[in-house]
Each structure stands twice: as structure tokens, then as C-alpha cells.
């Protein structure tokens, strides 16, 4: 395996771990209330996080595949949070903030991945070919 492939694999691991951590944090921020008022901080974090992680992964790795990983991981975590656990618990229920989280988070992820995949080829970081 070449040094370039090892670097891309390393960045892929970093992207997956970071995206997974951020998605879990966002999901558990969904019921956040301040003074009894629901605060949609998760929606903002999902939109900003998906866009920044996808573009950041592309910039540091130089790989379009690595750039798409944060969006895929976010989707997996969000779908898992919608699934009922054996105990009957569901993290993401049907309310306005949760639906905005899912909808806007997915739109941001799709937009970011589309701009990375459809954009010009980025030069390899660290002086690669």
C-alpha cells in the first residue's frame, strides 16, 4: 500500500470517528430545553457539522470517498436513533425539531457531498501528485 493510500485510510478513520461522535452528540441534544423552551441547537449543529466535516475531510485527505464518509456516518447514526430499542426506547421521535434535524441535516449532507463530488479535483495535500 502506498503512502498516499495509508494517509487516505488514516483520514478516513478520523472522519468516521469525528462524524460519529458529533452525530451522537447532536442526537442527544435534541431534547435540550432552556427554561422549558425547546432549543434547536441540534439542527444548527447538524447543518454546520455535515457541511464542515465533508469539506474538511476533502481538504485534508484529497479524497472524494473520504469526504463522503461523514455524511454516511451521520445518516447511519440518525437512522439508528429513530429505531426502537428492545426496551422500547426511541431517541428521535416525531416532533418539529426532530424532523427539522433529520431534514435539514440530510439536505446539508447531500449538498456538501454533491459539491465535493461535482467540484473540481483538489490538489493532493502535502505535495502529492
KABEL-V485743 format. One record per helix or strand of 2 or more residues. SS is the DSSP state (~ for helix, > for strand). FROM is the first residue (numbers start at 0). TO is the last residue. If there is no record, write none. Layout:
ss=[SS | SS]
from=[FROM | FROM]
to=[TO | TO]
//
This chain:
ss=[~ | > | > | ~ | ~ | ~ | ~]
from=[2 | 32 | 36 | 40 | 63 | 95 | 124]
to=[28 | 33 | 37 | 60 | 81 | 117 | 126]
//
